[in-house]
Amino acid sequence: MEKEDLVVRYSDKDLESFRILIEEKISKAQRDLELIRSAYMNDGNNGTEDTAPTFKAFEEGSQTMSKEANTQLAIRQEKFIRDLKNALIRIENKTYGICRVTGKLISKERLELVPHATLSIEAKNKMS
């Protein structure tokens, strides 16, 4: 059997650690999305007495941020969550971390920074 015939993928142990990382990122992203939405809903209404520092930062930001910008932020956050959930599906399929262009493994460093990446740096640079 030639070396080319071997399927290259991350080990189950690696996939499990990526799954945990992604699930944590999804939880945080969903909390952030709720904050963005509540800032949007409370735009112009400062009656909320939520003392969470993150919420205050979002709320203060929403006073200067237009509703359109806030909506764009929410849309980007929803896409980010979708991308992360798709990464979980790739983990289940054991195809996670394989570049969709080169078929090579995406580096662990890149996946830790961008866990929903589907392109290696090499492929991404070629496309730019």
N, CA, C and O atoms as CSV, one atom per row, in Angstrom:
chain,resi,resn,atom,element,x,y,z
A,1,MET,N,N,0.846,-1.185,0.000
A,1,MET,CA,C,0.000,0.000,0.000
A,1,MET,C,C,0.889,1.245,0.000
A,1,MET,O,O,1.804,1.363,0.815
A,2,GLU,N,N,0.615,2.155,-0.906
A,2,GLU,CA,C,1.384,3.393,-1.004
A,2,GLU,C,C,0.992,4.338,0.121
A,2,GLU,O,O,-0.105,4.253,0.672
A,3,LYS,N,N,1.888,5.219,0.444
A,3,LYS,CA,C,1.621,6.188,1.503
A,3,LYS,C,C,0.406,7.064,1.151
A,3,LYS,O,O,-0.337,7.487,2.037
A,4,GLU,N,N,0.215,7.327,-0.138
A,4,GLU,CA,C,-0.891,8.173,-0.594
A,4,GLU,C,C,-2.258,7.580,-0.235
A,4,GLU,O,O,-3.234,8.313,-0.082
A,5,ASP,N,N,-2.323,6.247,-0.101
A,5,ASP,CA,C,-3.600,5.592,0.159
A,5,ASP,C,C,-4.060,5.745,1.612
A,5,ASP,O,O,-5.223,5.494,1.930
A,6,LEU,N,N,-3.156,6.151,2.477
A,6,LEU,CA,C,-3.518,6.284,3.889
A,6,LEU,C,C,-4.371,7.537,4.097
A,6,LEU,O,O,-4.069,8.609,3.573
A,7,VAL,N,N,-5.426,7.376,4.861
A,7,VAL,CA,C,-6.277,8.522,5.166
A,7,VAL,C,C,-5.633,9.275,6.319
A,7,VAL,O,O,-5.359,8.708,7.377
A,8,VAL,N,N,-5.396,10.560,6.097
A,8,VAL,CA,C,-4.783,11.381,7.137
A,8,VAL,C,C,-5.887,12.147,7.836
A,8,VAL,O,O,-6.644,12.883,7.204
A,9,ARG,N,N,-5.974,11.966,9.161
A,9,ARG,CA,C,-6.962,12.710,9.947
A,9,ARG,C,C,-6.452,12.843,11.372
A,9,ARG,O,O,-5.482,12.197,11.769
A,10,TYR,N,N,-7.130,13.698,12.133
A,10,TYR,CA,C,-6.768,13.834,13.539
A,10,TYR,C,C,-7.271,12.629,14.319
A,10,TYR,O,O,-8.288,12.030,13.972
A,11,SER,N,N,-6.547,12.281,15.377
A,11,SER,CA,C,-6.928,11.135,16.214
A,11,SER,C,C,-8.233,11.447,16.952
A,11,SER,O,O,-8.624,12.607,17.086
A,12,ASP,N,N,-8.890,10.398,17.424
A,12,ASP,CA,C,-10.129,10.585,18.182
A,12,ASP,C,C,-9.886,11.458,19.413
A,12,ASP,O,O,-10.741,12.257,19.797
A,13,LYS,N,N,-8.711,11.296,20.027
A,13,LYS,CA,C,-8.373,12.094,21.213
A,13,LYS,C,C,-8.277,13.579,20.838
A,13,LYS,O,O,-8.796,14.441,21.549
A,14,ASP,N,N,-7.609,13.867,19.716
A,14,ASP,CA,C,-7.509,15.251,19.239
A,14,ASP,C,C,-8.892,15.798,18.908
A,14,ASP,O,O,-9.228,16.927,19.264
A,15,LEU,N,N,-9.689,14.983,18.221
A,15,LEU,CA,C,-11.031,15.421,17.833
A,15,LEU,C,C,-11.871,15.749,19.070
A,15,LEU,O,O,-12.641,16.710,19.073
A,16,GLU,N,N,-11.713,14.942,20.113
A,16,GLU,CA,C,-12.453,15.176,21.356
A,16,GLU,C,C,-12.039,16.509,21.979
A,16,GLU,O,O,-12.891,17.258,22.458
A,17,SER,N,N,-10.741,16.811,21.976
A,17,SER,CA,C,-10.313,18.086,22.572
A,17,SER,C,C,-10.797,19.267,21.727
A,17,SER,O,O,-11.137,20.317,22.272
A,18,PHE,N,N,-10.829,19.103,20.404
A,18,PHE,CA,C,-11.387,20.165,19.553
A,18,PHE,C,C,-12.892,20.316,19.812
A,18,PHE,O,O,-13.408,21.433,19.821
A,19,ARG,N,N,-13.597,19.192,20.023
A,19,ARG,CA,C,-15.039,19.241,20.276
A,19,ARG,C,C,-15.323,20.065,21.532
A,19,ARG,O,O,-16.235,20.892,21.546
A,20,ILE,N,N,-14.540,19.835,22.580
A,20,ILE,CA,C,-14.715,20.574,23.836
A,20,ILE,C,C,-14.468,22.068,23.605
A,20,ILE,O,O,-15.249,22.908,24.054
A,21,LEU,N,N,-13.382,22.390,22.905
A,21,LEU,CA,C,-13.048,23.781,22.595
A,21,LEU,C,C,-14.187,24.446,21.815
A,21,LEU,O,O,-14.576,25.573,22.123
A,22,ILE,N,N,-14.717,23.755,20.812
A,22,ILE,CA,C,-15.781,24.317,19.972
A,22,ILE,C,C,-17.068,24.489,20.769
A,22,ILE,O,O,-17.752,25.502,20.625
A,23,GLU,N,N,-17.404,23.520,21.602
A,23,GLU,CA,C,-18.626,23.647,22.406
A,23,GLU,C,C,-18.532,24.832,23.365
A,23,GLU,O,O,-19.528,25.516,23.602
A,24,GLU,N,N,-17.338,25.079,23.920
A,24,GLU,CA,C,-17.140,26.246,24.789
A,24,GLU,C,C,-17.323,27.530,23.984
A,24,GLU,O,O,-17.944,28.483,24.455
A,25,LYS,N,N,-16.775,27.546,22.759
A,25,LYS,CA,C,-16.892,28.730,21.907
A,25,LYS,C,C,-18.347,28.969,21.499
A,25,LYS,O,O,-18.786,30.116,21.412
A,26,ILE,N,N,-19.094,27.895,21.250
A,26,ILE,CA,C,-20.509,28.034,20.893
A,26,ILE,C,C,-21.277,28.641,22.068
A,26,ILE,O,O,-22.084,29.551,21.877
A,27,SER,N,N,-21.029,28.140,23.284
A,27,SER,CA,C,-21.713,28.680,24.474
A,27,SER,C,C,-21.441,30.168,24.626
A,27,SER,O,O,-22.359,30.956,24.852
A,28,LYS,N,N,-20.172,30.548,24.500
A,28,LYS,CA,C,-19.808,31.959,24.646
A,28,LYS,C,C,-20.440,32.779,23.520
A,28,LYS,O,O,-20.969,33.862,23.767
A,29,ALA,N,N,-20.389,32.272,22.294
A,29,ALA,CA,C,-20.947,33.000,21.149
A,29,ALA,C,C,-22.452,33.187,21.301
A,29,ALA,O,O,-22.991,34.228,20.925
A,30,GLN,N,N,-23.134,32.180,21.852
A,30,GLN,CA,C,-24.584,32.298,22.051
A,30,GLN,C,C,-24.905,33.330,23.139
A,30,GLN,O,O,-25.875,34.080,23.029
A,31,ARG,N,N,-24.077,33.358,24.191
A,31,ARG,CA,C,-24.265,34.384,25.237
A,31,ARG,C,C,-24.047,35.778,24.641
A,31,ARG,O,O,-24.816,36.704,24.897
A,32,ASP,N,N,-22.981,35.905,23.840
A,32,ASP,CA,C,-22.690,37.197,23.201
A,32,ASP,C,C,-23.827,37.617,22.286
A,32,ASP,O,O,-24.197,38.791,22.247
A,33,LEU,N,N,-24.384,36.661,21.548
A,33,LEU,CA,C,-25.496,36.966,20.637
A,33,LEU,C,C,-26.696,37.480,21.431
A,33,LEU,O,O,-27.362,38.427,21.013
A,34,GLU,N,N,-26.967,36.857,22.571
A,34,GLU,CA,C,-28.077,37.325,23.415
A,34,GLU,C,C,-27.825,38.753,23.891
A,34,GLU,O,O,-28.748,39.567,23.936
A,35,LEU,N,N,-26.578,39.057,24.244
A,35,LEU,CA,C,-26.236,40.421,24.679
A,35,LEU,C,C,-26.424,41.412,23.537
A,35,LEU,O,O,-26.935,42.514,23.739
A,36,ILE,N,N,-26.009,41.016,22.335
A,36,ILE,CA,C,-26.170,41.886,21.169
A,36,ILE,C,C,-27.663,42.138,20.936
A,36,ILE,O,O,-28.089,43.270,20.708
A,37,ARG,N,N,-28.445,41.056,20.998
A,37,ARG,CA,C,-29.897,41.181,20.774
A,37,ARG,C,C,-30.551,42.046,21.849
A,37,ARG,O,O,-31.398,42.885,21.542
A,38,SER,N,N,-30.159,41.842,23.114
A,38,SER,CA,C,-30.794,42.628,24.169
A,38,SER,C,C,-30.369,44.091,24.064
A,38,SER,O,O,-31.164,44.984,24.359
A,39,ALA,N,N,-29.143,44.345,23.654
A,39,ALA,CA,C,-28.704,45.729,23.436
A,39,ALA,C,C,-29.525,46.349,22.317
A,39,ALA,O,O,-29.910,47.517,22.388
A,40,TYR,N,N,-29.789,45.562,21.289
A,40,TYR,CA,C,-30.597,46.027,20.159
A,40,TYR,C,C,-32.025,46.313,20.614
A,40,TYR,O,O,-32.596,47.348,20.270
A,41,MET,N,N,-32.598,45.391,21.389
A,41,MET,CA,C,-33.978,45.540,21.844
A,41,MET,C,C,-34.109,46.728,22.807
A,41,MET,O,O,-35.143,47.395,22.840
A,42,ASN,N,N,-33.064,46.983,23.581
A,42,ASN,CA,C,-33.114,48.062,24.576
A,42,ASN,C,C,-32.539,49.366,24.054
A,42,ASN,O,O,-32.327,50.308,24.819
A,43,ASP,N,N,-32.289,49.423,22.762
A,43,ASP,CA,C,-31.721,50.633,22.176
A,43,ASP,C,C,-32.613,51.821,22.527
A,43,ASP,O,O,-33.799,51.831,22.200
A,44,GLY,N,N,-32.044,52.808,23.185
A,44,GLY,CA,C,-32.827,53.975,23.563
A,44,GLY,C,C,-33.605,53.768,24.851
A,44,GLY,O,O,-34.339,54.660,25.278
A,45,ASN,N,N,-33.458,52.605,25.479
A,45,ASN,CA,C,-34.149,52.345,26.739
A,45,ASN,C,C,-33.097,51.916,27.751
A,45,ASN,O,O,-32.665,50.764,27.759
A,46,ASN,N,N,-32.689,52.851,28.604
A,46,ASN,CA,C,-31.630,52.549,29.559
A,46,ASN,C,C,-32.172,52.083,30.904
A,46,ASN,O,O,-31.499,52.209,31.926
A,47,GLY,N,N,-33.371,51.553,30.903
A,47,GLY,CA,C,-33.990,51.119,32.142
A,47,GLY,C,C,-33.507,49.775,32.644
A,47,GLY,O,O,-33.929,49.333,33.713
A,48,THR,N,N,-32.637,49.115,31.906
A,48,THR,CA,C,-32.186,47.796,32.348
A,48,THR,C,C,-31.190,47.951,33.481
A,48,THR,O,O,-30.271,48.767,33.416
A,49,GLU,N,N,-31.385,47.170,34.500
A,49,GLU,CA,C,-30.503,47.237,35.658
A,49,GLU,C,C,-29.625,45.992,35.749
A,49,GLU,O,O,-29.365,45.480,36.838
A,50,ASP,N,N,-29.175,45.519,34.602
A,50,ASP,CA,C,-28.293,44.351,34.587
A,50,ASP,C,C,-26.886,44.860,34.888
A,50,ASP,O,O,-26.376,45.735,34.188
A,51,THR,N,N,-26.271,44.321,35.910
A,51,THR,CA,C,-24.967,44.839,36.319
A,51,THR,C,C,-23.794,44.077,35.710
A,51,THR,O,O,-22.639,44.381,36.008
A,52,ALA,N,N,-24.077,43.092,34.860
A,52,ALA,CA,C,-22.982,42.338,34.246
A,52,ALA,C,C,-22.119,43.295,33.426
A,52,ALA,O,O,-22.634,44.021,32.576
A,53,PRO,N,N,-20.808,43.298,33.679
A,53,PRO,CA,C,-19.925,44.245,32.972
A,53,PRO,C,C,-19.996,44.111,31.454
A,53,PRO,O,O,-19.962,45.112,30.739
A,54,THR,N,N,-20.094,42.878,30.963
A,54,THR,CA,C,-20.150,42.669,29.513
A,54,THR,C,C,-21.402,43.322,28.952
A,54,THR,O,O,-21.364,43.964,27.902
A,55,PHE,N,N,-22.513,43.153,29.662
A,55,PHE,CA,C,-23.772,43.730,29.198
A,55,PHE,C,C,-23.655,45.241,29.164
A,55,PHE,O,O,-24.087,45.879,28.203
A,56,LYS,N,N,-23.068,45.822,30.215
A,56,LYS,CA,C,-22.900,47.281,30.271
A,56,LYS,C,C,-22.092,47.762,29.071
A,56,LYS,O,O,-22.430,48.766,28.443
A,57,ALA,N,N,-21.024,47.036,28.762
A,57,ALA,CA,C,-20.178,47.421,27.628
A,57,ALA,C,C,-20.979,47.369,26.333
A,57,ALA,O,O,-20.894,48.278,25.507
A,58,PHE,N,N,-21.754,46.305,26.158
A,58,PHE,CA,C,-22.592,46.192,24.963
A,58,PHE,C,C,-23.628,47.313,24.938
A,58,PHE,O,O,-23.879,47.920,23.897
A,59,GLU,N,N,-24.232,47.582,26.118
A,59,GLU,CA,C,-25.292,48.585,26.164
A,59,GLU,C,C,-24.737,49.966,25.862
A,59,GLU,O,O,-25.340,50.729,25.107
A,60,GLU,N,N,-23.595,50.290,26.445
A,60,GLU,CA,C,-22.981,51.592,26.171
A,60,GLU,C,C,-22.615,51.682,24.703
A,60,GLU,O,O,-22.790,52.723,24.069
A,61,GLY,N,N,-22.105,50.586,24.169
A,61,GLY,CA,C,-21.755,50.554,22.752
A,61,GLY,C,C,-22.973,50.734,21.884
A,61,GLY,O,O,-22.892,51.348,20.820
A,62,SER,N,N,-24.119,50.202,22.324
A,62,SER,CA,C,-25.322,50.271,21.492
A,62,SER,C,C,-25.855,51.690,21.398
A,62,SER,O,O,-26.590,52.022,20.469
A,63,GLN,N,N,-25.482,52.534,22.365
A,63,GLN,CA,C,-25.938,53.925,22.298
A,63,GLN,C,C,-25.274,54.641,21.123
A,63,GLN,O,O,-25.873,55.518,20.501
A,64,THR,N,N,-24.030,54.258,20.824
A,64,THR,CA,C,-23.341,54.909,19.718
A,64,THR,C,C,-23.453,54.091,18.437
A,64,THR,O,O,-23.214,54.602,17.343
A,65,MET,N,N,-23.812,52.834,18.579
A,65,MET,CA,C,-23.905,51.954,17.419
A,65,MET,C,C,-25.318,52.031,16.841
A,65,MET,O,O,-26.301,51.948,17.578
A,66,SER,N,N,-25.413,52.187,15.544
A,66,SER,CA,C,-26.734,52.244,14.931
A,66,SER,C,C,-27.395,50.878,14.975
A,66,SER,O,O,-26.729,49.858,15.154
A,67,LYS,N,N,-28.702,50.868,14.812
A,67,LYS,CA,C,-29.431,49.600,14.791
A,67,LYS,C,C,-28.927,48.730,13.649
A,67,LYS,O,O,-28.855,47.509,13.782
A,68,GLU,N,N,-28.579,49.355,12.526
A,68,GLU,CA,C,-28.090,48.596,11.368
A,68,GLU,C,C,-26.785,47.881,11.714
A,68,GLU,O,O,-26.605,46.705,11.399
A,69,ALA,N,N,-25.881,48.608,12.366
A,69,ALA,CA,C,-24.590,48.015,12.740
A,69,ALA,C,C,-24.813,46.886,13.734
A,69,ALA,O,O,-24.162,45.845,13.658
A,70,ASN,N,N,-25.731,47.094,14.663
A,70,ASN,CA,C,-26.041,46.085,15.666
A,70,ASN,C,C,-26.616,44.832,15.000
A,70,ASN,O,O,-26.288,43.706,15.371
A,71,THR,N,N,-27.482,45.057,14.007
A,71,THR,CA,C,-28.070,43.941,13.268
A,71,THR,C,C,-26.985,43.177,12.525
A,71,THR,O,O,-26.986,41.946,12.518
A,72,GLN,N,N,-26.052,43.901,11.894
A,72,GLN,CA,C,-24.946,43.256,11.178
A,72,GLN,C,C,-24.093,42.420,12.129
A,72,GLN,O,O,-23.648,41.323,11.790
A,73,LEU,N,N,-23.877,42.961,13.321
A,73,LEU,CA,C,-23.107,42.248,14.336
A,73,LEU,C,C,-23.817,40.950,14.717
A,73,LEU,O,O,-23.179,39.906,14.853
A,74,ALA,N,N,-25.132,41.016,14.886
A,74,ALA,CA,C,-25.918,39.823,15.235
A,74,ALA,C,C,-25.863,38.794,14.104
A,74,ALA,O,O,-25.738,37.596,14.356
A,75,ILE,N,N,-25.958,39.265,12.862
A,75,ILE,CA,C,-25.915,38.353,11.707
A,75,ILE,C,C,-24.558,37.643,11.648
A,75,ILE,O,O,-24.494,36.435,11.422
A,76,ARG,N,N,-23.477,38.400,11.851
A,76,ARG,CA,C,-22.126,37.797,11.846
A,76,ARG,C,C,-21.992,36.772,12.965
A,76,ARG,O,O,-21.394,35.712,12.783
A,77,GLN,N,N,-22.557,37.103,14.125
A,77,GLN,CA,C,-22.475,36.196,15.274
A,77,GLN,C,C,-23.257,34.909,14.989
A,77,GLN,O,O,-22.802,33.818,15.333
A,78,GLU,N,N,-24.427,35.032,14.364
A,78,GLU,CA,C,-25.228,33.853,14.004
A,78,GLU,C,C,-24.466,32.971,13.020
A,78,GLU,O,O,-24.494,31.745,13.129
A,79,LYS,N,N,-23.782,33.599,12.055
A,79,LYS,CA,C,-22.994,32.837,11.074
A,79,LYS,C,C,-21.845,32.117,11.776
A,79,LYS,O,O,-21.556,30.960,11.469
A,80,PHE,N,N,-21.191,32.794,12.713
A,80,PHE,CA,C,-20.090,32.214,13.473
A,80,PHE,C,C,-20.578,30.961,14.221
A,80,PHE,O,O,-19.904,29.931,14.223
A,81,ILE,N,N,-21.749,31.063,14.851
A,81,ILE,CA,C,-22.321,29.923,15.592
A,81,ILE,C,C,-22.625,28.779,14.624
A,81,ILE,O,O,-22.336,27.621,14.927
A,82,ARG,N,N,-23.207,29.092,13.460
A,82,ARG,CA,C,-23.494,28.070,12.434
A,82,ARG,C,C,-22.209,27.382,11.986
A,82,ARG,O,O,-22.161,26.158,11.863
A,83,ASP,N,N,-21.160,28.186,11.742
A,83,ASP,CA,C,-19.869,27.629,11.310
A,83,ASP,C,C,-19.294,26.696,12.375
A,83,ASP,O,O,-18.747,25.641,12.051
A,84,LEU,N,N,-19.420,27.085,13.647
A,84,LEU,CA,C,-18.923,26.246,14.734
A,84,LEU,C,C,-19.719,24.946,14.816
A,84,LEU,O,O,-19.147,23.877,15.031
A,85,LYS,N,N,-21.045,25.039,14.645
A,85,LYS,CA,C,-21.880,23.829,14.688
A,85,LYS,C,C,-21.547,22.904,13.519
A,85,LYS,O,O,-21.565,21.682,13.667
A,86,ASN,N,N,-21.241,23.488,12.356
A,86,ASN,CA,C,-20.818,22.671,11.211
A,86,ASN,C,C,-19.494,21.972,11.509
A,86,ASN,O,O,-19.270,20.844,11.071
A,87,ALA,N,N,-18.617,22.649,12.257
A,87,ALA,CA,C,-17.342,22.041,12.648
A,87,ALA,C,C,-17.598,20.819,13.539
A,87,ALA,O,O,-16.893,19.816,13.435
A,88,LEU,N,N,-18.607,20.907,14.415
A,88,LEU,CA,C,-18.960,19.754,15.262
A,88,LEU,C,C,-19.411,18.572,14.404
A,88,LEU,O,O,-19.101,17.421,14.713
A,89,ILE,N,N,-20.142,18.857,13.332
A,89,ILE,CA,C,-20.583,17.785,12.417
A,89,ILE,C,C,-19.357,17.136,11.771
A,89,ILE,O,O,-19.296,15.914,11.636
A,90,ARG,N,N,-18.376,17.966,11.370
A,90,ARG,CA,C,-17.148,17.413,10.771
A,90,ARG,C,C,-16.385,16.557,11.779
A,90,ARG,O,O,-15.738,15.579,11.403
A,91,ILE,N,N,-16.459,16.923,13.063
A,91,ILE,CA,C,-15.816,16.097,14.099
A,91,ILE,C,C,-16.515,14.740,14.149
A,91,ILE,O,O,-15.858,13.700,14.187
A,92,GLU,N,N,-17.850,14.754,14.149
A,92,GLU,CA,C,-18.616,13.500,14.155
A,92,GLU,C,C,-18.252,12.626,12.953
A,92,GLU,O,O,-18.128,11.407,13.072
A,93,ASN,N,N,-18.082,13.272,11.794
A,93,ASN,CA,C,-17.753,12.547,10.553
A,93,ASN,C,C,-16.268,12.200,10.444
A,93,ASN,O,O,-15.841,11.533,9.501
A,94,LYS,N,N,-15.497,12.660,11.417
A,94,LYS,CA,C,-14.034,12.468,11.441
A,94,LYS,C,C,-13.344,13.116,10.238
A,94,LYS,O,O,-12.288,12.661,9.799
A,95,THR,N,N,-13.955,14.186,9.709
A,95,THR,CA,C,-13.331,14.930,8.611
A,95,THR,C,C,-12.836,16.289,9.099
A,95,THR,O,O,-12.339,17.093,8.311
A,96,TYR,N,N,-12.971,16.541,10.396
A,96,TYR,CA,C,-12.571,17.828,10.964
A,96,TYR,C,C,-11.066,18.041,10.815
A,96,TYR,O,O,-10.267,17.127,11.022
A,97,GLY,N,N,-10.702,19.268,10.452
A,97,GLY,CA,C,-9.283,19.626,10.398
A,97,GLY,C,C,-8.602,19.251,9.102
A,97,GLY,O,O,-7.385,19.390,8.978
A,98,ILE,N,N,-9.374,18.773,8.126
A,98,ILE,CA,C,-8.798,18.429,6.817
A,98,ILE,C,C,-9.136,19.560,5.859
A,98,ILE,O,O,-10.305,19.903,5.687
A,99,CYS,N,N,-8.118,20.137,5.239
A,99,CYS,CA,C,-8.312,21.252,4.309
A,99,CYS,C,C,-9.161,20.788,3.128
A,99,CYS,O,O,-8.876,19.759,2.516
A,100,ARG,N,N,-10.210,21.559,2.810
A,100,ARG,CA,C,-11.105,21.152,1.724
A,100,ARG,C,C,-10.494,21.385,0.345
A,100,ARG,O,O,-11.055,20.943,-0.656
A,101,VAL,N,N,-9.363,22.067,0.277
A,101,VAL,CA,C,-8.691,22.280,-1.012
A,101,VAL,C,C,-7.532,21.311,-1.198
A,101,VAL,O,O,-7.438,20.633,-2.221
A,102,THR,N,N,-6.646,21.250,-0.198
A,102,THR,CA,C,-5.434,20.432,-0.355
A,102,THR,C,C,-5.612,19.005,0.150
A,102,THR,O,O,-4.863,18.113,-0.249
A,103,GLY,N,N,-6.599,18.776,1.025
A,103,GLY,CA,C,-6.786,17.448,1.609
A,103,GLY,C,C,-5.789,17.148,2.719
A,103,GLY,O,O,-5.783,16.053,3.280
A,104,LYS,N,N,-4.939,18.137,3.034
A,104,LYS,CA,C,-3.953,17.952,4.106
A,104,LYS,C,C,-4.533,18.434,5.428
A,104,LYS,O,O,-5.532,19.152,5.460
A,105,LEU,N,N,-3.890,18.026,6.517
A,105,LEU,CA,C,-4.352,18.478,7.829
A,105,LEU,C,C,-4.073,19.967,8.012
A,105,LEU,O,O,-3.004,20.467,7.661
A,106,ILE,N,N,-5.062,20.660,8.569
A,106,ILE,CA,C,-4.887,22.057,8.951
A,106,ILE,C,C,-4.128,22.029,10.279
A,106,ILE,O,O,-4.421,21.193,11.134
A,107,SER,N,N,-3.172,22.914,10.462
A,107,SER,CA,C,-2.352,22.873,11.681
A,107,SER,C,C,-3.207,23.073,12.936
A,107,SER,O,O,-4.203,23.797,12.931
A,108,LYS,N,N,-2.776,22.400,14.014
A,108,LYS,CA,C,-3.490,22.517,15.298
A,108,LYS,C,C,-3.523,23.970,15.751
A,108,LYS,O,O,-4.527,24.430,16.294
A,109,GLU,N,N,-2.424,24.696,15.530
A,109,GLU,CA,C,-2.348,26.103,15.951
A,109,GLU,C,C,-3.454,26.908,15.270
A,109,GLU,O,O,-4.126,27.717,15.910
A,110,ARG,N,N,-3.637,26.681,13.966
A,110,ARG,CA,C,-4.678,27.405,13.226
A,110,ARG,C,C,-6.068,27.022,13.743
A,110,ARG,O,O,-6.927,27.886,13.917
A,111,LEU,N,N,-6.284,25.735,13.986
A,111,LEU,CA,C,-7.598,25.277,14.450
A,111,LEU,C,C,-7.910,25.780,15.854
A,111,LEU,O,O,-9.072,26.002,16.192
A,112,GLU,N,N,-6.874,25.961,16.674
A,112,GLU,CA,C,-7.114,26.494,18.015
A,112,GLU,C,C,-7.532,27.958,17.944
A,112,GLU,O,O,-8.337,28.418,18.754
A,113,LEU,N,N,-6.979,28.694,16.966
A,113,LEU,CA,C,-7.338,30.103,16.788
A,113,LEU,C,C,-8.652,30.259,16.027
A,113,LEU,O,O,-9.482,31.100,16.369
A,114,VAL,N,N,-8.830,29.437,14.990
A,114,VAL,CA,C,-10.027,29.495,14.136
A,114,VAL,C,C,-10.599,28.082,14.051
A,114,VAL,O,O,-10.390,27.393,13.053
A,115,PRO,N,N,-11.321,27.640,15.092
A,115,PRO,CA,C,-11.746,26.237,15.158
A,115,PRO,C,C,-12.715,25.803,14.059
A,115,PRO,O,O,-12.913,24.607,13.849
A,116,HIS,N,N,-13.323,26.764,13.356
A,116,HIS,CA,C,-14.247,26.403,12.276
A,116,HIS,C,C,-13.566,26.463,10.900
A,116,HIS,O,O,-14.235,26.367,9.871
A,117,ALA,N,N,-12.231,26.623,10.887
A,117,ALA,CA,C,-11.503,26.718,9.612
A,117,ALA,C,C,-11.671,25.454,8.776
A,117,ALA,O,O,-11.651,24.337,9.293
A,118,THR,N,N,-11.839,25.660,7.468
A,118,THR,CA,C,-11.915,24.509,6.550
A,118,THR,C,C,-10.795,24.595,5.513
A,118,THR,O,O,-10.695,23.749,4.624
A,119,LEU,N,N,-9.957,25.621,5.636
A,119,LEU,CA,C,-8.831,25.794,4.714
A,119,LEU,C,C,-7.531,25.890,5.495
A,119,LEU,O,O,-7.472,26.510,6.556
A,120,SER,N,N,-6.495,25.270,4.954
A,120,SER,CA,C,-5.164,25.452,5.539
A,120,SER,C,C,-4.692,26.860,5.164
A,120,SER,O,O,-5.248,27.480,4.257
A,121,ILE,N,N,-3.673,27.360,5.855
A,121,ILE,CA,C,-3.117,28.679,5.540
A,121,ILE,C,C,-2.642,28.675,4.080
A,121,ILE,O,O,-2.846,29.640,3.344
A,122,GLU,N,N,-2.013,27.582,3.684
A,122,GLU,CA,C,-1.498,27.426,2.309
A,122,GLU,C,C,-2.635,27.646,1.288
A,122,GLU,O,O,-2.481,28.417,0.341
A,123,ALA,N,N,-3.760,26.970,1.489
A,123,ALA,CA,C,-4.903,27.096,0.566
A,123,ALA,C,C,-5.525,28.492,0.643
A,123,ALA,O,O,-5.914,29.061,-0.377
A,124,LYS,N,N,-5.617,29.039,1.856
A,124,LYS,CA,C,-6.215,30.359,2.048
A,124,LYS,C,C,-5.398,31.428,1.335
A,124,LYS,O,O,-5.954,32.326,0.703
A,125,ASN,N,N,-4.068,31.326,1.440
A,125,ASN,CA,C,-3.186,32.303,0.790
A,125,ASN,C,C,-3.293,32.218,-0.733
A,125,ASN,O,O,-3.227,33.238,-1.419
A,126,LYS,N,N,-3.459,31.007,-1.257
A,126,LYS,CA,C,-3.596,30.841,-2.718
A,126,LYS,C,C,-4.865,31.508,-3.230
A,126,LYS,O,O,-4.900,32.032,-4.343
A,127,MET,N,N,-5.923,31.479,-2.390
A,127,MET,CA,C,-7.211,32.014,-2.805
A,127,MET,C,C,-7.288,33.543,-2.698
A,127,MET,O,O,-8.128,34.177,-3.337
A,128,SER,N,N,-6.396,34.127,-1.880
A,128,SER,CA,C,-6.455,35.593,-1.682
A,128,SER,C,C,-5.965,36.341,-2.893
A,128,SER,O,O,-5.948,37.572,-2.893
